[in-house]
Amino acid sequence: MKKPAELFTVRLLINLLIVATAVFALVFTFIHNKNSDGYILGDWLINYQDGGFKRRGLSGSFFFIIQDFTGLKLNLAVYFFQVIIICGFFYTYFKIIQRKQPDLLYLSLLLSSIGFTGIFNCVDYVGKKEFIVFFIFAVFINLLDQEKLDRSKEYLICFGLLIAMFFHEITLFFMPYFLIGLYLKSGKFETKKYIKYILVTLIPAILIFLLGKEINEGQSLEILKNRGVILTKGIFFWNFDERRYISDHFNDYRLYFLSFLISLLHVGFYLKFQKAQKFLSILLIPAFLFSLPLFYLAIDWGRWLYIHMIFLIILFTLMLPKRNYDEVAEGFSLNLKNGIIVSFIIFSLMYRVEMSGRGFTWEGLLYRVFISPVELLNKML
């Protein structure tokens, strides 16, 4: 019989976390769709039928076609697609991890408040369109890691990014991670390849900026009502100055700088133990700076930090050592490095980063598991 130390491995914990996160995301995505959430379901139903070409409009028109051919309710049609994308992402990431030998330090990234744990802390992260880009990036890294990214597959990845741009424009702002992945694998700059990835995201962005109309041109709510979806709030009602909102609520938003600093120290500590730490650190700085327009234009600061961390978690699998199937798993040893890591993990589970609004609170996963139920029970009694 195997010793407990051989069974209780980091990979096992990561696998359990993958399953738990996937199930949690699927359940709460279903709840959001069932309740016709205007921010999550509504975002998938932006369409070209109301006023023509616009940002994010391809998704709604796509689901209108699905409904016309199948007779499915829009809520279900969207959810089935979300299930495919979410399961595809977690399954691909699971496949990558099975080939690797992750350590406790890598696991700590997943348990960061803006890592996989972020979904448990903020259910508004689930069901959103960034899962499309997560899925594409996971497939991309999986192919890179197996050295199977030939020309035909690379064109498929680029085509996926092109389509993703018409689902949500944030695809552009996280494209640098694809370029970093290419460099980490090849160890050299491949300008021609980089240009392909840049163009398939930049050209749609220019078209959307120059030709795109408003998300709601006046008929969207009526069109959706006729198709069985009634929205009372959400993106179709979004009509205020987001920069002014951030300015007016800066006492809350400035706490995002604290969350960012914590995550920066966490990632920096991780990179300290990687071979290409210095050059990779240099590459990650422009990747983050490239996303700064999102922080200027939109209020979802926690969401942007969360997306960055998910991309880093997937990207860093390229640097994990290959799994040795003959090697006996070792138990956790008590040393200074692991002590710091465990402290990071416990601290990460204590605090929460909201999608928008409060950038740091002590209402993390531990609060939700051990304190919230007690407070609720106390109120009931």
C-alpha positions in Angstrom: 0.0 0.0 0.0 1.2 3.5 -0.7 2.1 5.7 2.1 -0.2 8.7 2.8 2.6 11.1 1.6 2.5 9.4 -1.8 -1.3 10.0 -2.0 -1.6 13.5 -0.5 0.3 15.4 -3.2 0.1 18.9 -4.6 -1.2 17.6 -7.8 -4.1 15.9 -6.0 -4.9 19.1 -4.2 -4.8 21.0 -7.6 -7.0 18.3 -9.2 -9.6 18.6 -6.4 -9.4 22.4 -6.7 -10.0 22.2 -10.5 -13.1 20.0 -10.0 -14.5 22.1 -7.2 -13.9 25.4 -9.1 -15.5 24.0 -12.3 -18.6 22.7 -10.5 -18.9 26.0 -8.6 -18.6 28.0 -11.8 -21.1 25.8 -13.6 -23.7 25.9 -10.8 -23.6 29.7 -10.3 -23.5 30.4 -14.1 -26.7 28.4 -14.3 -28.3 30.4 -11.5 -27.3 33.7 -13.1 -28.8 32.5 -16.5 -31.9 31.2 -14.9 -32.5 34.5 -13.1 -31.9 36.4 -16.4 -28.9 38.3 -14.9 -28.5 41.4 -17.0 -24.7 41.6 -16.4 -23.8 38.0 -17.2 -26.6 36.6 -19.4 -27.2 40.1 -20.9 -23.6 40.4 -22.0 -23.9 37.2 -24.1 -27.1 38.6 -25.8 -25.7 41.8 -27.2 -26.5 41.5 -30.9 -26.3 43.0 -34.4 -30.0 42.9 -34.9 -30.4 46.1 -32.9 -28.6 48.7 -35.0 -26.0 46.6 -36.7 -22.3 46.1 -36.1 -21.1 46.7 -32.5 -18.7 45.5 -29.9 -19.6 42.1 -28.4 -22.6 41.7 -30.8 -21.5 38.5 -32.5 -22.5 36.4 -29.4 -26.2 37.5 -29.3 -26.7 37.1 -33.1 -25.1 33.6 -32.8 -27.5 32.6 -30.1 -30.4 34.0 -32.0 -29.5 31.7 -34.9 -29.2 28.7 -32.4 -32.7 29.6 -31.0 -34.2 29.8 -34.5 -32.9 26.4 -35.5 -33.4 24.5 -32.3 -36.2 26.3 -30.5 -34.2 26.4 -27.3 -34.7 29.2 -24.8 -32.0 31.7 -25.0 -31.0 31.1 -21.4 -30.4 27.4 -22.1 -28.6 28.0 -25.4 -26.2 30.4 -23.7 -25.7 28.1 -20.8 -24.9 25.1 -23.0 -22.2 27.1 -24.7 -20.9 28.4 -21.4 -20.7 24.7 -20.2 -18.6 23.8 -23.2 -16.2 26.7 -22.8 -15.9 26.3 -19.0 -15.5 22.5 -19.1 -13.1 22.9 -22.0 -10.9 25.3 -20.1 -10.7 23.2 -16.9 -10.3 19.9 -18.7 -7.4 21.3 -20.8 -5.7 22.8 -17.7 -6.2 19.5 -16.0 -4.4 17.7 -18.8 -1.5 20.1 -18.6 -1.1 19.5 -14.8 -1.1 15.7 -15.2 2.1 16.0 -17.2 3.8 18.3 -14.7 5.3 18.2 -11.2 3.7 21.2 -9.5 5.0 22.3 -6.1 3.4 24.0 -3.1 4.5 27.4 -4.4 2.6 26.9 -7.6 -0.5 25.7 -5.7 -0.4 29.0 -3.7 -1.0 30.9 -6.9 -4.3 29.0 -7.5 -5.3 29.7 -3.9 -4.6 33.4 -4.3 -7.6 35.6 -3.6 -7.6 36.5 -7.4 -6.7 33.0 -8.5 -9.1 30.0 -8.6 -10.2 31.0 -5.1 -11.5 34.3 -6.6 -14.5 32.5 -8.1 -15.5 31.3 -4.6 -15.1 34.8 -3.2 -16.9 36.6 -5.9 -19.6 34.7 -7.9 -19.8 37.5 -10.4 -16.6 36.2 -11.9 -18.4 33.1 -13.3 -20.1 32.8 -16.7 -18.3 35.8 -18.2 -16.8 35.9 -21.7 -13.2 35.8 -20.6 -13.6 32.1 -20.2 -13.5 32.0 -24.0 -10.0 33.5 -23.9 -9.0 31.3 -20.9 -9.9 28.2 -23.0 -8.1 29.4 -26.1 -5.0 30.2 -24.0 -5.1 26.9 -22.2 -5.3 25.0 -25.6 -2.4 27.2 -26.9 -0.2 26.4 -23.9 -1.1 22.7 -24.0 0.0 22.6 -27.7 3.1 24.5 -26.9 4.1 22.3 -24.0 3.7 19.2 -26.2 5.5 20.8 -29.1 2.4 20.3 -31.3 1.7 23.9 -32.3 2.3 23.5 -36.0 1.3 26.0 -38.6 -2.3 24.7 -39.1 -3.0 24.7 -35.3 -1.5 28.1 -34.9 -3.8 29.5 -37.5 -6.7 27.9 -35.6 -5.6 29.6 -32.4 -5.4 32.9 -34.3 -8.9 32.3 -35.8 -10.2 31.6 -32.3 -8.7 35.0 -31.1 -10.3 36.7 -34.0 -13.7 35.4 -33.2 -13.2 36.0 -29.5 -12.6 39.7 -30.3 -16.1 40.0 -31.7 -17.4 38.3 -28.5 -15.5 40.6 -26.2 -12.9 43.2 -26.8 -10.9 42.4 -23.7 -9.2 39.7 -25.8 -6.9 42.4 -27.2 -5.6 43.5 -23.8 -4.4 40.0 -22.8 -2.9 39.0 -26.1 0.7 39.7 -24.9 0.5 36.5 -22.8 0.4 34.5 -26.1 3.6 36.2 -27.2 5.3 35.5 -23.9 4.2 31.9 -24.2 5.8 31.6 -27.6 9.0 33.1 -26.3 9.2 30.9 -23.2 8.9 27.8 -25.4 11.3 28.8 -28.2 13.7 31.0 -26.3 13.9 33.4 -29.2 11.9 36.3 -30.7 9.8 35.2 -33.6 8.6 38.5 -35.1 6.5 37.0 -38.0 4.6 34.8 -35.5 4.0 37.7 -33.2 2.6 39.9 -36.0 -0.1 37.3 -36.7 -1.3 37.3 -33.1 -1.2 41.1 -33.0 -3.1 41.6 -36.2 -5.9 39.2 -35.5 -6.8 41.1 -32.3 -5.8 44.7 -33.4 -7.7 44.8 -36.7 -11.1 43.8 -35.1 -10.4 46.4 -32.4 -9.9 49.1 -35.0 -13.1 48.1 -36.8 -15.1 48.1 -33.6 -13.7 51.5 -32.6 -14.3 53.1 -36.0 -17.6 51.4 -37.0 -19.1 50.0 -33.8 -22.4 51.3 -32.6 -23.8 51.5 -29.1 -24.6 48.2 -27.3 -28.2 49.3 -27.0 -29.4 51.1 -30.0 -33.0 51.3 -28.6 -34.5 48.0 -29.6 -32.4 45.4 -27.8 -34.7 45.0 -24.8 -37.8 44.6 -27.1 -36.0 42.1 -29.3 -35.0 40.0 -26.2 -38.5 40.2 -24.8 -39.9 38.8 -28.0 -37.4 36.0 -27.7 -38.4 35.1 -24.1 -35.8 37.1 -22.1 -36.8 40.0 -19.9 -34.0 42.0 -18.4 -34.6 44.7 -15.7 -30.9 45.7 -15.1 -27.5 45.1 -16.5 -25.4 46.1 -19.5 -28.3 47.3 -21.6 -29.1 49.8 -18.9 -25.5 50.9 -18.4 -25.4 54.6 -19.0 -23.1 56.5 -16.7 -19.5 57.8 -16.6 -17.3 55.0 -15.3 -14.3 57.3 -14.8 -16.4 59.6 -12.7 -17.7 56.6 -10.7 -14.2 55.5 -9.9 -13.3 59.0 -8.9 -16.4 59.4 -6.7 -15.7 56.0 -5.0 -11.9 56.2 -4.9 -11.8 55.5 -1.1 -12.9 52.0 -2.0 -11.0 51.7 -5.3 -7.7 52.7 -3.8 -7.7 49.4 -1.9 -7.2 47.7 -5.2 -3.6 49.0 -5.0 -3.2 47.0 -1.8 -4.5 43.9 -3.5 -2.3 44.5 -6.5 0.8 45.0 -4.2 0.0 41.7 -2.4 -0.3 39.8 -5.7 2.8 41.5 -7.0 4.8 40.3 -4.0 3.3 36.8 -4.4 4.1 36.5 -8.1 7.6 38.0 -7.4 8.2 35.4 -4.7 7.2 32.7 -7.2 9.5 34.0 -9.9 12.4 34.2 -7.5 12.6 30.4 -7.7 12.3 30.2 -11.5 15.3 29.9 -13.9 14.2 32.7 -16.3 13.0 34.9 -13.5 14.7 38.2 -14.5 13.8 38.2 -18.2 10.3 36.8 -17.5 9.7 39.6 -15.0 10.7 42.1 -17.6 8.2 40.6 -20.1 5.4 40.6 -17.6 5.7 44.3 -16.9 4.6 45.4 -20.5 2.0 42.7 -20.5 0.4 44.3 -17.4 0.9 47.9 -18.7 -0.9 46.9 -21.9 -4.0 46.3 -20.0 -4.0 49.7 -18.2 -6.6 51.2 -20.5 -9.1 48.7 -19.0 -8.5 50.2 -15.5 -9.0 53.7 -16.9 -12.1 52.9 -19.0 -14.0 50.4 -16.8 -14.9 49.9 -13.2 -14.2 46.1 -12.9 -10.7 46.5 -11.5 -10.9 43.2 -9.5 -12.0 41.4 -12.6 -8.9 42.6 -14.6 -6.6 41.5 -11.8 -8.3 38.1 -11.7 -7.9 37.7 -15.4 -4.2 38.5 -15.2 -3.7 35.9 -12.4 -5.5 33.2 -14.4 -3.3 33.9 -17.4 -0.2 33.7 -15.2 -1.3 30.4 -13.6 -1.7 28.9 -17.1 1.5 30.5 -18.5 3.7 29.3 -15.6 2.8 25.6 -16.4 5.3 25.9 -19.2 8.1 26.3 -16.5 6.9 23.4 -14.3 9.2 20.3 -14.5 7.9 17.3 -16.3 6.3 14.6 -14.2 8.4 11.5 -13.5 6.0 8.7 -13.2 8.6 6.5 -11.5 9.4 9.0 -8.8 7.9 8.5 -5.3 5.9 11.5 -4.2 7.4 13.3 -1.2 5.6 14.7 1.7 5.6 18.4 2.7 8.8 19.3 4.5 8.9 22.0 7.1 11.3 24.7 6.1 11.5 28.5 5.7 10.3 28.5 2.1 7.3 26.3 2.8 6.5 28.3 5.9 6.3 31.5 3.9 4.2 29.8 1.2 1.7 28.4 3.8 1.5 31.9 5.3 0.7 33.3 1.8 -2.0 30.7 1.4 -3.6 31.3 4.7 -3.5 35.1 4.2 -4.9 34.7 0.7 -7.9 32.7 2.0 -8.6 35.5 4.5 -9.2 38.4 2.2 -11.4 39.1 -0.8 -11.1 41.2 -3.9 -14.5 42.3 -5.3 -15.1 42.6 -9.1 -15.8 46.3 -8.7 -16.2 48.6 -5.8 -14.2 47.3 -2.7 -10.7 46.4 -3.6 -9.9 44.6 -0.3 -12.0 43.2 2.5 -11.5 40.6 5.2 -14.5 38.6 3.8 -12.4 35.9 2.1 -13.0 32.2 1.8 -12.2 31.5 5.5 -14.7 34.2 6.5 -17.4 32.7 4.3 -16.8 29.2 5.5 -16.4 29.8 9.3 -17.8 33.2 10.2 -20.7 33.9 7.8 -22.7 30.8 8.7 -22.3 31.6 12.4 -23.4 35.2 11.8 -26.4 34.0 9.9 -27.3 31.4 12.6 -27.0 34.2 15.2 -29.4 36.4 13.3 -31.9 33.5 12.9 -31.8 32.8 16.6 
